[in-house]
């Protein structure tokens, strides 16, 4: 669709970033900062069935949608800052092991694991360009990946396996490996 419909990449990525931001801000009990331009908003879709799903489901679905369009989003200079800002502002919510808001309609432990696994998958596609302007978010993300390798709980094994795959991509990228230098000591401590 993004290859053949003008504006589809913009529509999908800005909607996914805006919905992700709104859902995670709400889950954290924070106001939506509205960093996205109003024209890229949720288009008065507050009553849309998707936006009324559990917040963690909205988050993981948006991350998956952004992963699917990873072949085109980095080529769109006007979308990259929106994408990076949505992730950087919400990095703590995405990578936390504790469940987000309790919800009786969904297994929140499983949903949180899926959110982190989807994020780890997405990192494999965007690692070379992600968080160029957000060093703190990059460092937290890398620590998350290395910490995930040590998860011992059975239900988190999907996060562990995906993080291992993503780390293989990252450490074999000659351009990305130097970005790990500032946190190398912390990475070694995590692996010990």
PyMOL commands that place a pseudoatom at each C-alpha (Angstrom):
pseudoatom trace, name=CA, resn=UNK, resi=1, chain=A, elem=C, hetatm=0, pos=[0.000, 0.000, 0.000]
pseudoatom trace, name=CA, resn=UNK, resi=2, chain=A, elem=C, hetatm=0, pos=[2.753, 2.476, 0.943]
pseudoatom trace, name=CA, resn=UNK, resi=3, chain=A, elem=C, hetatm=0, pos=[4.404, 1.870, -2.431]
pseudoatom trace, name=CA, resn=UNK, resi=4, chain=A, elem=C, hetatm=0, pos=[1.330, 2.567, -4.539]
pseudoatom trace, name=CA, resn=UNK, resi=5, chain=A, elem=C, hetatm=0, pos=[-0.856, 5.030, -2.638]
pseudoatom trace, name=CA, resn=UNK, resi=6, chain=A, elem=C, hetatm=0, pos=[0.389, 8.593, -2.308]
pseudoatom trace, name=CA, resn=UNK, resi=7, chain=A, elem=C, hetatm=0, pos=[0.521, 9.624, 1.325]
pseudoatom trace, name=CA, resn=UNK, resi=8, chain=A, elem=C, hetatm=0, pos=[-0.034, 6.133, 2.722]
pseudoatom trace, name=CA, resn=UNK, resi=9, chain=A, elem=C, hetatm=0, pos=[3.361, 6.015, 4.477]
pseudoatom trace, name=CA, resn=UNK, resi=10, chain=A, elem=C, hetatm=0, pos=[2.685, 9.403, 6.043]
pseudoatom trace, name=CA, resn=UNK, resi=11, chain=A, elem=C, hetatm=0, pos=[-0.803, 8.355, 7.116]
pseudoatom trace, name=CA, resn=UNK, resi=12, chain=A, elem=C, hetatm=0, pos=[0.271, 5.016, 8.625]
pseudoatom trace, name=CA, resn=UNK, resi=13, chain=A, elem=C, hetatm=0, pos=[3.386, 6.280, 10.371]
pseudoatom trace, name=CA, resn=UNK, resi=14, chain=A, elem=C, hetatm=0, pos=[1.897, 9.443, 11.823]
pseudoatom trace, name=CA, resn=UNK, resi=15, chain=A, elem=C, hetatm=0, pos=[-1.243, 7.674, 12.991]
pseudoatom trace, name=CA, resn=UNK, resi=16, chain=A, elem=C, hetatm=0, pos=[0.825, 4.867, 14.553]
pseudoatom trace, name=CA, resn=UNK, resi=17, chain=A, elem=C, hetatm=0, pos=[3.197, 7.336, 16.250]
pseudoatom trace, name=CA, resn=UNK, resi=18, chain=A, elem=C, hetatm=0, pos=[0.361, 9.485, 17.531]
pseudoatom trace, name=CA, resn=UNK, resi=19, chain=A, elem=C, hetatm=0, pos=[-1.693, 6.521, 18.792]
pseudoatom trace, name=CA, resn=UNK, resi=20, chain=A, elem=C, hetatm=0, pos=[1.412, 4.973, 20.402]
pseudoatom trace, name=CA, resn=UNK, resi=21, chain=A, elem=C, hetatm=0, pos=[2.259, 8.240, 22.122]
pseudoatom trace, name=CA, resn=UNK, resi=22, chain=A, elem=C, hetatm=0, pos=[-1.299, 8.818, 23.325]
pseudoatom trace, name=CA, resn=UNK, resi=23, chain=A, elem=C, hetatm=0, pos=[-1.717, 5.252, 24.622]
pseudoatom trace, name=CA, resn=UNK, resi=24, chain=A, elem=C, hetatm=0, pos=[1.578, 5.129, 26.493]
pseudoatom trace, name=CA, resn=UNK, resi=25, chain=A, elem=C, hetatm=0, pos=[1.145, 8.604, 27.963]
pseudoatom trace, name=CA, resn=UNK, resi=26, chain=A, elem=C, hetatm=0, pos=[-2.307, 7.605, 29.191]
pseudoatom trace, name=CA, resn=UNK, resi=27, chain=A, elem=C, hetatm=0, pos=[-0.936, 4.352, 30.642]
pseudoatom trace, name=CA, resn=UNK, resi=28, chain=A, elem=C, hetatm=0, pos=[1.723, 6.347, 32.487]
pseudoatom trace, name=CA, resn=UNK, resi=29, chain=A, elem=C, hetatm=0, pos=[-0.885, 8.779, 33.784]
pseudoatom trace, name=CA, resn=UNK, resi=30, chain=A, elem=C, hetatm=0, pos=[0.816, 11.634, 31.929]
pseudoatom trace, name=CA, resn=UNK, resi=31, chain=A, elem=C, hetatm=0, pos=[-0.834, 14.166, 29.648]
pseudoatom trace, name=CA, resn=UNK, resi=32, chain=A, elem=C, hetatm=0, pos=[-0.303, 13.668, 25.948]
pseudoatom trace, name=CA, resn=UNK, resi=33, chain=A, elem=C, hetatm=0, pos=[2.314, 16.277, 25.117]
pseudoatom trace, name=CA, resn=UNK, resi=34, chain=A, elem=C, hetatm=0, pos=[0.937, 16.679, 21.625]
pseudoatom trace, name=CA, resn=UNK, resi=35, chain=A, elem=C, hetatm=0, pos=[4.373, 16.774, 20.000]
pseudoatom trace, name=CA, resn=UNK, resi=36, chain=A, elem=C, hetatm=0, pos=[2.839, 15.851, 16.688]
pseudoatom trace, name=CA, resn=UNK, resi=37, chain=A, elem=C, hetatm=0, pos=[1.477, 18.510, 14.416]
pseudoatom trace, name=CA, resn=UNK, resi=38, chain=A, elem=C, hetatm=0, pos=[-2.318, 18.826, 14.704]
pseudoatom trace, name=CA, resn=UNK, resi=39, chain=A, elem=C, hetatm=0, pos=[-2.712, 17.845, 11.071]
pseudoatom trace, name=CA, resn=UNK, resi=40, chain=A, elem=C, hetatm=0, pos=[-1.083, 14.515, 11.954]
pseudoatom trace, name=CA, resn=UNK, resi=41, chain=A, elem=C, hetatm=0, pos=[-3.397, 13.895, 14.898]
pseudoatom trace, name=CA, resn=UNK, resi=42, chain=A, elem=C, hetatm=0, pos=[-5.898, 11.142, 15.423]
pseudoatom trace, name=CA, resn=UNK, resi=43, chain=A, elem=C, hetatm=0, pos=[-8.337, 12.899, 13.099]
pseudoatom trace, name=CA, resn=UNK, resi=44, chain=A, elem=C, hetatm=0, pos=[-11.153, 12.944, 15.641]
pseudoatom trace, name=CA, resn=UNK, resi=45, chain=A, elem=C, hetatm=0, pos=[-11.107, 9.144, 15.765]
pseudoatom trace, name=CA, resn=UNK, resi=46, chain=A, elem=C, hetatm=0, pos=[-11.440, 8.915, 19.553]
pseudoatom trace, name=CA, resn=UNK, resi=47, chain=A, elem=C, hetatm=0, pos=[-14.438, 6.605, 19.169]
pseudoatom trace, name=CA, resn=UNK, resi=48, chain=A, elem=C, hetatm=0, pos=[-12.709, 4.308, 16.706]
pseudoatom trace, name=CA, resn=UNK, resi=49, chain=A, elem=C, hetatm=0, pos=[-12.794, 0.703, 18.001]
pseudoatom trace, name=CA, resn=UNK, resi=50, chain=A, elem=C, hetatm=0, pos=[-9.004, 0.400, 17.670]
pseudoatom trace, name=CA, resn=UNK, resi=51, chain=A, elem=C, hetatm=0, pos=[-8.399, 3.386, 19.930]
pseudoatom trace, name=CA, resn=UNK, resi=52, chain=A, elem=C, hetatm=0, pos=[-10.705, 1.903, 22.554]
pseudoatom trace, name=CA, resn=UNK, resi=53, chain=A, elem=C, hetatm=0, pos=[-8.634, -1.277, 22.890]
pseudoatom trace, name=CA, resn=UNK, resi=54, chain=A, elem=C, hetatm=0, pos=[-6.398, -1.826, 25.933]
pseudoatom trace, name=CA, resn=UNK, resi=55, chain=A, elem=C, hetatm=0, pos=[-3.525, 0.644, 25.877]
pseudoatom trace, name=CA, resn=UNK, resi=56, chain=A, elem=C, hetatm=0, pos=[-0.793, -1.980, 25.678]
pseudoatom trace, name=CA, resn=UNK, resi=57, chain=A, elem=C, hetatm=0, pos=[-2.533, -3.572, 22.669]
pseudoatom trace, name=CA, resn=UNK, resi=58, chain=A, elem=C, hetatm=0, pos=[-2.610, -0.188, 20.922]
pseudoatom trace, name=CA, resn=UNK, resi=59, chain=A, elem=C, hetatm=0, pos=[1.093, 0.204, 21.709]
pseudoatom trace, name=CA, resn=UNK, resi=60, chain=A, elem=C, hetatm=0, pos=[2.195, -3.162, 20.387]
pseudoatom trace, name=CA, resn=UNK, resi=61, chain=A, elem=C, hetatm=0, pos=[0.022, -2.867, 17.285]
pseudoatom trace, name=CA, resn=UNK, resi=62, chain=A, elem=C, hetatm=0, pos=[1.495, 0.548, 16.472]
pseudoatom trace, name=CA, resn=UNK, resi=63, chain=A, elem=C, hetatm=0, pos=[5.022, -0.774, 16.951]
pseudoatom trace, name=CA, resn=UNK, resi=64, chain=A, elem=C, hetatm=0, pos=[4.230, -3.683, 14.633]
pseudoatom trace, name=CA, resn=UNK, resi=65, chain=A, elem=C, hetatm=0, pos=[2.790, -1.313, 12.004]
pseudoatom trace, name=CA, resn=UNK, resi=66, chain=A, elem=C, hetatm=0, pos=[5.939, 0.818, 12.192]
pseudoatom trace, name=CA, resn=UNK, resi=67, chain=A, elem=C, hetatm=0, pos=[8.037, -2.322, 11.788]
pseudoatom trace, name=CA, resn=UNK, resi=68, chain=A, elem=C, hetatm=0, pos=[6.120, -3.347, 8.673]
pseudoatom trace, name=CA, resn=UNK, resi=69, chain=A, elem=C, hetatm=0, pos=[6.843, -0.002, 6.998]
pseudoatom trace, name=CA, resn=UNK, resi=70, chain=A, elem=C, hetatm=0, pos=[10.521, -0.006, 8.014]
pseudoatom trace, name=CA, resn=UNK, resi=71, chain=A, elem=C, hetatm=0, pos=[11.555, -0.316, 4.387]
pseudoatom trace, name=CA, resn=UNK, resi=72, chain=A, elem=C, hetatm=0, pos=[10.090, 3.103, 3.541]
pseudoatom trace, name=CA, resn=UNK, resi=73, chain=A, elem=C, hetatm=0, pos=[9.891, 5.209, 6.712]
pseudoatom trace, name=CA, resn=UNK, resi=74, chain=A, elem=C, hetatm=0, pos=[13.652, 5.992, 6.964]
pseudoatom trace, name=CA, resn=UNK, resi=75, chain=A, elem=C, hetatm=0, pos=[13.527, 7.391, 3.424]
pseudoatom trace, name=CA, resn=UNK, resi=76, chain=A, elem=C, hetatm=0, pos=[10.904, 9.964, 4.442]
pseudoatom trace, name=CA, resn=UNK, resi=77, chain=A, elem=C, hetatm=0, pos=[12.815, 12.814, 6.065]
pseudoatom trace, name=CA, resn=UNK, resi=78, chain=A, elem=C, hetatm=0, pos=[9.635, 14.487, 7.293]
pseudoatom trace, name=CA, resn=UNK, resi=79, chain=A, elem=C, hetatm=0, pos=[8.518, 11.328, 9.145]
pseudoatom trace, name=CA, resn=UNK, resi=80, chain=A, elem=C, hetatm=0, pos=[11.757, 10.293, 10.854]
pseudoatom trace, name=CA, resn=UNK, resi=81, chain=A, elem=C, hetatm=0, pos=[11.669, 13.023, 13.544]
pseudoatom trace, name=CA, resn=UNK, resi=82, chain=A, elem=C, hetatm=0, pos=[8.050, 12.194, 14.429]
pseudoatom trace, name=CA, resn=UNK, resi=83, chain=A, elem=C, hetatm=0, pos=[8.879, 8.491, 14.639]
pseudoatom trace, name=CA, resn=UNK, resi=84, chain=A, elem=C, hetatm=0, pos=[11.981, 9.029, 16.745]
pseudoatom trace, name=CA, resn=UNK, resi=85, chain=A, elem=C, hetatm=0, pos=[10.266, 11.505, 19.068]
pseudoatom trace, name=CA, resn=UNK, resi=86, chain=A, elem=C, hetatm=0, pos=[7.340, 9.135, 19.699]
pseudoatom trace, name=CA, resn=UNK, resi=87, chain=A, elem=C, hetatm=0, pos=[9.725, 6.365, 20.719]
pseudoatom trace, name=CA, resn=UNK, resi=88, chain=A, elem=C, hetatm=0, pos=[12.187, 8.543, 22.643]
pseudoatom trace, name=CA, resn=UNK, resi=89, chain=A, elem=C, hetatm=0, pos=[9.453, 10.171, 24.738]
pseudoatom trace, name=CA, resn=UNK, resi=90, chain=A, elem=C, hetatm=0, pos=[7.988, 6.801, 25.662]
pseudoatom trace, name=CA, resn=UNK, resi=91, chain=A, elem=C, hetatm=0, pos=[11.072, 4.606, 25.902]
pseudoatom trace, name=CA, resn=UNK, resi=92, chain=A, elem=C, hetatm=0, pos=[10.690, 3.979, 29.641]
pseudoatom trace, name=CA, resn=UNK, resi=93, chain=A, elem=C, hetatm=0, pos=[7.102, 2.773, 29.210]
pseudoatom trace, name=CA, resn=UNK, resi=94, chain=A, elem=C, hetatm=0, pos=[7.985, 0.509, 26.297]
pseudoatom trace, name=CA, resn=UNK, resi=95, chain=A, elem=C, hetatm=0, pos=[10.918, -1.296, 27.908]
pseudoatom trace, name=CA, resn=UNK, resi=96, chain=A, elem=C, hetatm=0, pos=[9.664, -1.664, 31.483]
pseudoatom trace, name=CA, resn=UNK, resi=97, chain=A, elem=C, hetatm=0, pos=[9.077, -5.195, 32.706]
pseudoatom trace, name=CA, resn=UNK, resi=98, chain=A, elem=C, hetatm=0, pos=[6.185, -4.258, 34.965]
pseudoatom trace, name=CA, resn=UNK, resi=99, chain=A, elem=C, hetatm=0, pos=[2.749, -4.399, 33.448]
pseudoatom trace, name=CA, resn=UNK, resi=100, chain=A, elem=C, hetatm=0, pos=[1.112, -1.205, 32.367]
pseudoatom trace, name=CA, resn=UNK, resi=101, chain=A, elem=C, hetatm=0, pos=[-2.414, -0.433, 33.538]
pseudoatom trace, name=CA, resn=UNK, resi=102, chain=A, elem=C, hetatm=0, pos=[-4.411, -3.434, 34.733]
pseudoatom trace, name=CA, resn=UNK, resi=103, chain=A, elem=C, hetatm=0, pos=[-7.202, -4.352, 32.372]
pseudoatom trace, name=CA, resn=UNK, resi=104, chain=A, elem=C, hetatm=0, pos=[-9.657, -7.177, 32.928]
pseudoatom trace, name=CA, resn=UNK, resi=105, chain=A, elem=C, hetatm=0, pos=[-10.078, -7.770, 29.188]
pseudoatom trace, name=CA, resn=UNK, resi=106, chain=A, elem=C, hetatm=0, pos=[-6.501, -8.800, 28.467]
pseudoatom trace, name=CA, resn=UNK, resi=107, chain=A, elem=C, hetatm=0, pos=[-3.709, -10.765, 30.117]
pseudoatom trace, name=CA, resn=UNK, resi=108, chain=A, elem=C, hetatm=0, pos=[-1.516, -7.773, 30.939]
pseudoatom trace, name=CA, resn=UNK, resi=109, chain=A, elem=C, hetatm=0, pos=[1.613, -9.809, 31.659]
pseudoatom trace, name=CA, resn=UNK, resi=110, chain=A, elem=C, hetatm=0, pos=[1.435, -11.428, 28.222]
pseudoatom trace, name=CA, resn=UNK, resi=111, chain=A, elem=C, hetatm=0, pos=[0.558, -8.124, 26.556]
pseudoatom trace, name=CA, resn=UNK, resi=112, chain=A, elem=C, hetatm=0, pos=[3.562, -6.399, 28.156]
pseudoatom trace, name=CA, resn=UNK, resi=113, chain=A, elem=C, hetatm=0, pos=[5.838, -9.204, 26.969]
pseudoatom trace, name=CA, resn=UNK, resi=114, chain=A, elem=C, hetatm=0, pos=[4.436, -8.842, 23.460]
pseudoatom trace, name=CA, resn=UNK, resi=115, chain=A, elem=C, hetatm=0, pos=[5.015, -5.067, 23.550]
pseudoatom trace, name=CA, resn=UNK, resi=116, chain=A, elem=C, hetatm=0, pos=[8.683, -5.560, 24.474]
pseudoatom trace, name=CA, resn=UNK, resi=117, chain=A, elem=C, hetatm=0, pos=[9.147, -8.359, 21.931]
pseudoatom trace, name=CA, resn=UNK, resi=118, chain=A, elem=C, hetatm=0, pos=[7.627, -6.206, 19.162]
pseudoatom trace, name=CA, resn=UNK, resi=119, chain=A, elem=C, hetatm=0, pos=[9.874, -3.313, 20.173]
pseudoatom trace, name=CA, resn=UNK, resi=120, chain=A, elem=C, hetatm=0, pos=[12.932, -5.558, 20.074]
pseudoatom trace, name=CA, resn=UNK, resi=121, chain=A, elem=C, hetatm=0, pos=[11.903, -6.790, 16.615]
pseudoatom trace, name=CA, resn=UNK, resi=122, chain=A, elem=C, hetatm=0, pos=[11.440, -3.219, 15.399]
pseudoatom trace, name=CA, resn=UNK, resi=123, chain=A, elem=C, hetatm=0, pos=[14.898, -2.265, 16.677]
pseudoatom trace, name=CA, resn=UNK, resi=124, chain=A, elem=C, hetatm=0, pos=[16.452, -4.794, 14.339]
pseudoatom trace, name=CA, resn=UNK, resi=125, chain=A, elem=C, hetatm=0, pos=[14.997, -2.932, 11.384]
pseudoatom trace, name=CA, resn=UNK, resi=126, chain=A, elem=C, hetatm=0, pos=[15.713, 0.613, 12.549]
pseudoatom trace, name=CA, resn=UNK, resi=127, chain=A, elem=C, hetatm=0, pos=[18.836, 0.229, 14.694]
pseudoatom trace, name=CA, resn=UNK, resi=128, chain=A, elem=C, hetatm=0, pos=[21.178, 1.935, 12.249]
pseudoatom trace, name=CA, resn=UNK, resi=129, chain=A, elem=C, hetatm=0, pos=[19.162, 5.153, 12.205]
pseudoatom trace, name=CA, resn=UNK, resi=130, chain=A, elem=C, hetatm=0, pos=[17.271, 5.159, 15.482]
pseudoatom trace, name=CA, resn=UNK, resi=131, chain=A, elem=C, hetatm=0, pos=[17.816, 7.754, 18.206]
pseudoatom trace, name=CA, resn=UNK, resi=132, chain=A, elem=C, hetatm=0, pos=[20.568, 9.667, 16.408]
pseudoatom trace, name=CA, resn=UNK, resi=133, chain=A, elem=C, hetatm=0, pos=[19.410, 12.804, 18.263]
pseudoatom trace, name=CA, resn=UNK, resi=134, chain=A, elem=C, hetatm=0, pos=[18.340, 11.017, 21.471]
pseudoatom trace, name=CA, resn=UNK, resi=135, chain=A, elem=C, hetatm=0, pos=[21.444, 9.551, 23.130]
pseudoatom trace, name=CA, resn=UNK, resi=136, chain=A, elem=C, hetatm=0, pos=[19.617, 8.758, 26.388]
pseudoatom trace, name=CA, resn=UNK, resi=137, chain=A, elem=C, hetatm=0, pos=[16.907, 6.783, 24.569]
pseudoatom trace, name=CA, resn=UNK, resi=138, chain=A, elem=C, hetatm=0, pos=[19.572, 4.955, 22.546]
pseudoatom trace, name=CA, resn=UNK, resi=139, chain=A, elem=C, hetatm=0, pos=[21.488, 4.019, 25.706]
pseudoatom trace, name=CA, resn=UNK, resi=140, chain=A, elem=C, hetatm=0, pos=[18.328, 2.806, 27.464]
pseudoatom trace, name=CA, resn=UNK, resi=141, chain=A, elem=C, hetatm=0, pos=[17.380, 0.785, 24.409]
pseudoatom trace, name=CA, resn=UNK, resi=142, chain=A, elem=C, hetatm=0, pos=[20.757, -0.914, 24.175]
pseudoatom trace, name=CA, resn=UNK, resi=143, chain=A, elem=C, hetatm=0, pos=[20.742, -1.703, 27.902]
pseudoatom trace, name=CA, resn=UNK, resi=144, chain=A, elem=C, hetatm=0, pos=[17.229, -3.138, 27.502]
pseudoatom trace, name=CA, resn=UNK, resi=145, chain=A, elem=C, hetatm=0, pos=[18.425, -5.450, 24.725]
pseudoatom trace, name=CA, resn=UNK, resi=146, chain=A, elem=C, hetatm=0, pos=[21.406, -6.709, 26.706]
pseudoatom trace, name=CA, resn=UNK, resi=147, chain=A, elem=C, hetatm=0, pos=[19.348, -7.121, 29.898]
pseudoatom trace, name=CA, resn=UNK, resi=148, chain=A, elem=C, hetatm=0, pos=[16.717, -9.037, 27.935]
pseudoatom trace, name=CA, resn=UNK, resi=149, chain=A, elem=C, hetatm=0, pos=[19.281, -11.688, 27.072]
pseudoatom trace, name=CA, resn=UNK, resi=150, chain=A, elem=C, hetatm=0, pos=[19.385, -12.585, 30.775]
pseudoatom trace, name=CA, resn=UNK, resi=151, chain=A, elem=C, hetatm=0, pos=[15.643, -12.962, 31.302]
pseudoatom trace, name=CA, resn=UNK, resi=152, chain=A, elem=C, hetatm=0, pos=[15.001, -16.276, 33.010]
pseudoatom trace, name=CA, resn=UNK, resi=153, chain=A, elem=C, hetatm=0, pos=[11.214, -16.334, 33.229]
pseudoatom trace, name=CA, resn=UNK, resi=154, chain=A, elem=C, hetatm=0, pos=[9.670, -18.739, 30.727]
pseudoatom trace, name=CA, resn=UNK, resi=155, chain=A, elem=C, hetatm=0, pos=[7.000, -16.296, 29.579]
pseudoatom trace, name=CA, resn=UNK, resi=156, chain=A, elem=C, hetatm=0, pos=[9.707, -13.740, 28.673]
pseudoatom trace, name=CA, resn=UNK, resi=157, chain=A, elem=C, hetatm=0, pos=[11.701, -16.106, 26.459]
pseudoatom trace, name=CA, resn=UNK, resi=158, chain=A, elem=C, hetatm=0, pos=[10.213, -14.518, 23.335]
pseudoatom trace, name=CA, resn=UNK, resi=159, chain=A, elem=C, hetatm=0, pos=[11.737, -11.170, 24.385]
pseudoatom trace, name=CA, resn=UNK, resi=160, chain=A, elem=C, hetatm=0, pos=[15.068, -12.885, 25.050]
pseudoatom trace, name=CA, resn=UNK, resi=161, chain=A, elem=C, hetatm=0, pos=[15.151, -14.621, 21.674]
pseudoatom trace, name=CA, resn=UNK, resi=162, chain=A, elem=C, hetatm=0, pos=[14.135, -11.519, 19.748]
pseudoatom trace, name=CA, resn=UNK, resi=163, chain=A, elem=C, hetatm=0, pos=[16.680, -9.406, 21.616]
pseudoatom trace, name=CA, resn=UNK, resi=164, chain=A, elem=C, hetatm=0, pos=[19.435, -11.894, 20.761]
pseudoatom trace, name=CA, resn=UNK, resi=165, chain=A, elem=C, hetatm=0, pos=[18.500, -11.671, 17.092]
pseudoatom trace, name=CA, resn=UNK, resi=166, chain=A, elem=C, hetatm=0, pos=[18.418, -7.871, 17.218]
pseudoatom trace, name=CA, resn=UNK, resi=167, chain=A, elem=C, hetatm=0, pos=[21.764, -7.712, 19.019]
pseudoatom trace, name=CA, resn=UNK, resi=168, chain=A, elem=C, hetatm=0, pos=[23.305, -9.893, 16.295]
pseudoatom trace, name=CA, resn=UNK, resi=169, chain=A, elem=C, hetatm=0, pos=[22.180, -7.278, 13.773]
pseudoatom trace, name=CA, resn=UNK, resi=170, chain=A, elem=C, hetatm=0, pos=[23.478, -4.394, 15.882]
pseudoatom trace, name=CA, resn=UNK, resi=171, chain=A, elem=C, hetatm=0, pos=[26.924, -5.710, 16.799]
pseudoatom trace, name=CA, resn=UNK, resi=172, chain=A, elem=C, hetatm=0, pos=[27.617, -6.821, 13.223]
pseudoatom trace, name=CA, resn=UNK, resi=173, chain=A, elem=C, hetatm=0, pos=[26.856, -3.323, 11.859]
pseudoatom trace, name=CA, resn=UNK, resi=174, chain=A, elem=C, hetatm=0, pos=[30.194, -1.528, 11.524]
pseudoatom trace, name=CA, resn=UNK, resi=175, chain=A, elem=C, hetatm=0, pos=[28.498, 1.879, 11.573]
pseudoatom trace, name=CA, resn=UNK, resi=176, chain=A, elem=C, hetatm=0, pos=[26.442, 1.153, 14.676]
pseudoatom trace, name=CA, resn=UNK, resi=177, chain=A, elem=C, hetatm=0, pos=[29.027, -0.543, 16.875]
pseudoatom trace, name=CA, resn=UNK, resi=178, chain=A, elem=C, hetatm=0, pos=[30.898, 2.732, 17.641]
pseudoatom trace, name=CA, resn=UNK, resi=179, chain=A, elem=C, hetatm=0, pos=[27.702, 4.162, 19.147]
pseudoatom trace, name=CA, resn=UNK, resi=180, chain=A, elem=C, hetatm=0, pos=[27.989, 1.479, 21.842]
pseudoatom trace, name=CA, resn=UNK, resi=181, chain=A, elem=C, hetatm=0, pos=[31.391, 2.752, 23.055]
pseudoatom trace, name=CA, resn=UNK, resi=182, chain=A, elem=C, hetatm=0, pos=[30.004, 5.236, 25.644]
pseudoatom trace, name=CA, resn=UNK, resi=183, chain=A, elem=C, hetatm=0, pos=[28.005, 2.498, 27.393]
pseudoatom trace, name=CA, resn=UNK, resi=184, chain=A, elem=C, hetatm=0, pos=[30.409, -0.408, 26.921]
pseudoatom trace, name=CA, resn=UNK, resi=185, chain=A, elem=C, hetatm=0, pos=[31.213, -0.547, 30.638]
pseudoatom trace, name=CA, resn=UNK, resi=186, chain=A, elem=C, hetatm=0, pos=[27.537, -0.790, 31.530]
pseudoatom trace, name=CA, resn=UNK, resi=187, chain=A, elem=C, hetatm=0, pos=[26.986, -3.466, 28.885]
pseudoatom trace, name=CA, resn=UNK, resi=188, chain=A, elem=C, hetatm=0, pos=[29.855, -5.550, 30.298]
pseudoatom trace, name=CA, resn=UNK, resi=189, chain=A, elem=C, hetatm=0, pos=[28.388, -5.184, 33.796]
pseudoatom trace, name=CA, resn=UNK, resi=190, chain=A, elem=C, hetatm=0, pos=[24.989, -6.362, 32.533]
pseudoatom trace, name=CA, resn=UNK, resi=191, chain=A, elem=C, hetatm=0, pos=[26.524, -9.419, 30.864]
pseudoatom trace, name=CA, resn=UNK, resi=192, chain=A, elem=C, hetatm=0, pos=[28.496, -10.451, 33.973]
for i in range(1, 192): cmd.bond("trace and resi %d" % i, "trace and resi %d" % (i + 1))
show_as sticks, trace
zoom trace
